[in-house]
Amino acid sequence: MTSLQVRELPENIYLKLQEEAKKENRSLAQQAVAVLAKGLDLEVNPKKRREELLKMLREAPIIDQDSDIPDPVQLIREDRER
């Protein structure tokens, strides 16, 4: 993950960020990321992201066993016989 250093941050912003971080039980860095993401209309909610991923997996087509995908057992056998 990349990092960001902010120079000459006004004290009132720092104190407000620190106060909000304490309310949300986050570190100062985590709160800064959350505030930046919210300000940029980016979603960083891990629970929501997880739900979306599970939904995508549920809706994904199931791989047909009769397709051209090789049988892993057969591949392992061939590899051991080398």
C-alpha positions in Angstrom: 0.0 0.0 0.0 1.2 3.5 -0.7 1.7 6.1 1.9 1.0 9.8 2.1 2.6 12.5 4.3 0.8 15.8 4.9 2.9 18.8 5.8 1.6 21.9 7.5 -1.7 20.4 8.5 -3.8 23.0 10.4 -4.1 22.0 14.0 -7.9 22.3 14.0 -8.1 19.7 11.2 -5.7 17.4 13.1 -7.7 17.7 16.3 -11.0 17.1 14.6 -9.5 14.1 12.8 -8.2 12.8 16.1 -11.5 13.3 17.8 -13.4 11.5 15.1 -10.9 8.6 15.1 -11.4 8.1 18.8 -15.2 8.1 18.3 -14.9 5.5 15.6 -12.3 3.4 17.4 -9.9 3.9 14.6 -6.3 4.9 14.4 -5.5 8.4 13.1 -4.3 6.9 9.9 -7.4 4.8 9.4 -9.6 7.8 10.1 -7.7 9.9 7.6 -8.2 7.2 4.9 -11.9 6.9 5.7 -12.4 10.7 5.5 -10.4 10.9 2.3 -12.4 8.0 0.7 -15.7 9.5 1.8 -14.7 12.9 0.4 -13.7 11.3 -2.9 -16.9 9.2 -3.1 -15.0 6.0 -2.8 -16.4 3.0 -0.8 -14.0 1.5 1.7 -16.5 -0.4 3.9 -15.0 -3.9 4.1 -18.4 -5.5 5.0 -20.1 -4.0 2.0 -17.2 -5.0 -0.2 -17.4 -8.5 1.1 -21.1 -8.7 0.5 -20.7 -7.5 -3.1 -18.0 -10.1 -3.7 -20.2 -12.9 -2.3 -23.1 -11.7 -4.5 -20.9 -11.7 -7.6 -19.6 -15.3 -6.8 -23.2 -16.5 -6.3 -24.3 -15.1 -9.6 -21.2 -16.3 -11.5 -21.8 -19.2 -13.8 -20.8 -22.6 -12.5 -18.0 -24.3 -14.4 -19.4 -27.3 -16.2 -17.5 -30.5 -15.2 -17.7 -31.8 -18.8 -15.8 -28.9 -20.1 -12.1 -29.0 -21.2 -10.8 -28.5 -17.7 -8.4 -31.3 -17.0 -9.0 -33.6 -14.1 -6.6 -32.6 -11.2 -6.2 -36.2 -10.1 -5.0 -37.2 -13.6 -2.6 -34.3 -13.7 -1.1 -35.2 -10.4 -0.7 -38.8 -11.5 1.0 -37.8 -14.7 3.3 -35.5 -12.8 4.3 -38.3 -10.3 5.0 -40.7 -13.1 7.6 -38.4 -14.7 
